[in-house]
């Protein structure tokens, strides 16, 4: 089948179908969305839809994966300060309109219009993305790391469920709170098998008030 014609003045068809998926999920239950709804909202024909996707579930998975993978974070290097990296990530996440839009869309997957299938896809893709960031082998995890990973992903999903009520009130300072930062970086350090002692020393040295000699 030949590729559908592409107008360079408009976003690619696949991007428009991703956008249509998120727009419709915001408006109605996933179970009521049809391929016809998608092609009408995206301004494409059915041939274009089926060129890219086998059906609505594949479009949903593609939309979720694209969003998860585009939500970039930085990881502290071996000589970096994990606390500084956490601050950079939080500032970027809450200062960037594009990142906020991604959070708004991801929150739809934990919202009332979602489904168990969409939530499971989000959980699986998030878990795989974290594993990729940490350069861990999904088939060769020790039990402690596996449980920590489930704990971390579960926490992310819980925050997404609350995101609609938090998005207008949460501030960068809230997430830079020492307790939150220590919890977040502790999970990262534990799963990444980093040198915990030296990392914690850098964190608490940076956060401890200076004492007079």
C-alpha positions in Angstrom: 0.0 0.0 0.0 1.5 3.4 -0.9 2.1 6.0 1.8 -0.8 8.5 2.1 0.0 11.9 0.7 1.5 14.3 3.2 0.9 18.1 3.3 4.1 19.7 4.6 2.0 22.6 6.0 0.2 20.3 8.5 1.5 17.8 11.1 2.1 14.3 9.9 -1.0 12.0 9.9 0.4 9.8 12.7 0.9 12.9 14.9 -2.6 14.1 14.2 -4.1 10.7 15.1 -2.1 10.7 18.4 -3.5 14.2 19.2 -7.0 13.0 18.3 -6.7 10.1 20.7 -5.8 12.4 23.6 -8.4 15.0 22.7 -11.2 12.3 22.6 -10.0 10.6 25.7 -10.3 13.9 27.5 -13.9 14.2 26.3 -15.3 10.7 26.7 -14.7 7.2 27.9 -12.1 5.1 26.0 -14.7 2.4 25.5 -16.9 4.8 23.4 -14.1 6.0 21.0 -14.1 4.5 17.6 -11.7 4.5 14.6 -14.3 6.7 12.8 -14.0 9.3 15.7 -10.2 9.3 15.3 -10.1 9.8 11.5 -12.7 12.6 11.7 -10.9 14.4 14.5 -7.5 14.0 12.8 -8.7 14.9 9.4 -7.4 11.7 7.8 -9.0 8.8 5.9 -9.4 5.2 7.1 -6.7 4.0 4.7 -4.3 6.4 6.4 -5.3 5.1 9.8 -4.9 1.4 8.9 -1.6 2.2 7.2 -0.2 3.1 10.6 -2.3 1.1 13.0 -4.1 -2.3 13.1 -6.8 -0.8 15.3 -7.6 1.5 18.2 -5.6 -0.5 20.8 -2.4 -0.1 18.7 -3.1 3.6 18.3 -3.6 3.9 22.1 -0.3 2.0 22.8 1.6 4.1 20.3 0.2 7.3 21.8 1.1 6.2 25.3 4.6 5.0 24.4 5.4 8.2 22.4 4.4 10.3 25.4 6.3 8.2 28.0 9.5 8.2 25.9 9.3 12.0 25.2 9.1 12.8 28.9 12.8 13.1 29.3 14.7 13.2 32.6 18.4 13.5 33.4 20.2 11.0 35.5 23.2 11.9 37.8 26.5 10.7 36.5 29.0 8.9 38.8 30.6 12.2 39.9 27.4 14.4 39.8 25.4 15.5 42.8 22.0 13.6 42.7 20.3 16.4 44.6 21.3 18.9 41.8 20.1 16.5 39.1 16.7 16.2 41.0 16.4 20.0 41.1 17.1 20.3 37.3 14.5 17.6 36.5 11.8 19.2 38.7 12.5 22.6 37.3 12.3 21.4 33.8 9.2 19.3 34.4 7.1 22.1 35.9 8.6 25.1 34.0 8.1 23.7 30.5 4.6 24.1 29.0 5.3 21.1 26.7 6.2 18.9 29.7 3.1 20.1 31.6 0.9 19.1 28.6 2.5 15.6 28.7 1.6 15.3 32.3 -1.9 16.5 31.6 -2.3 13.8 28.9 -0.7 11.0 31.0 -3.1 11.9 33.8 -6.0 11.1 31.5 -4.8 7.4 31.6 -5.4 7.4 35.4 -8.6 9.4 35.1 -12.3 8.5 34.8 -12.3 8.1 31.0 -9.5 5.5 31.0 -9.7 1.7 31.1 -7.8 -1.1 32.8 -6.1 -1.8 29.5 -4.8 1.8 29.1 -3.6 1.9 32.7 -1.8 -1.4 32.2 -0.1 -0.1 29.1 1.0 3.0 31.0 2.4 0.9 33.8 4.3 -1.4 31.5 5.8 1.3 29.3 6.8 3.4 32.4 8.5 0.4 33.9 10.4 -0.4 30.7 11.4 3.2 30.3 12.8 3.4 33.9 14.7 0.1 33.3 16.1 1.6 30.1 17.2 4.8 31.9 18.9 2.7 34.6 20.4 0.4 32.0 18.9 -2.6 33.8 18.0 -6.0 32.2 14.3 -6.6 32.7 14.9 -10.4 32.6 17.7 -10.3 35.2 16.4 -8.2 38.2 17.0 -9.1 41.8 14.0 -9.1 44.0 14.9 -5.9 45.8 15.2 -3.9 42.6 12.0 -5.5 41.2 10.0 -4.4 44.2 11.6 -1.0 44.3 10.7 -0.6 40.6 7.0 -1.6 41.3 7.0 0.9 44.2 8.3 3.7 42.1 6.0 3.1 39.2 3.0 2.8 41.5 4.0 6.1 43.1 4.1 7.8 39.7 0.6 6.4 38.8 -0.7 7.7 42.2 0.6 11.2 41.4 -1.0 11.1 37.9 -4.4 10.2 39.5 -4.1 13.3 41.6 -2.5 15.5 38.9 -5.8 17.3 38.0 -6.1 18.6 41.5 -2.4 19.3 41.9 -1.5 20.9 38.6 -2.8 24.4 39.5 -1.4 24.4 43.0 1.8 22.4 43.1 5.0 24.4 42.8 8.6 23.7 42.1 9.4 24.4 45.8 6.9 21.6 46.8 8.9 19.0 44.9 12.3 20.5 46.0 11.3 19.8 49.6 14.2 17.9 51.2 12.0 14.9 52.2 10.6 14.5 48.7 14.0 14.9 47.1 15.6 12.4 49.5 12.8 9.8 48.8 13.1 10.3 45.0 16.9 10.1 44.9 16.9 7.2 47.3 14.8 5.1 45.0 17.0 6.0 42.1 20.2 5.3 43.9 18.9 2.0 45.2 17.7 0.7 41.8 20.8 1.9 40.0 23.1 0.2 42.5 25.1 3.5 42.8 27.6 4.1 45.5 25.0 5.0 48.1 27.4 6.2 50.8 29.2 8.8 48.7 25.9 9.9 47.1 24.1 10.5 50.4 27.2 12.4 51.7 27.0 14.7 48.7 23.2 15.2 49.2 23.3 16.0 52.9 26.5 18.0 52.7 24.7 20.3 50.2 21.6 20.5 52.3 23.1 20.9 55.8 23.4 24.4 57.2 27.0 25.6 57.5 28.4 25.8 61.0 30.6 28.4 62.4 34.2 27.4 62.9 
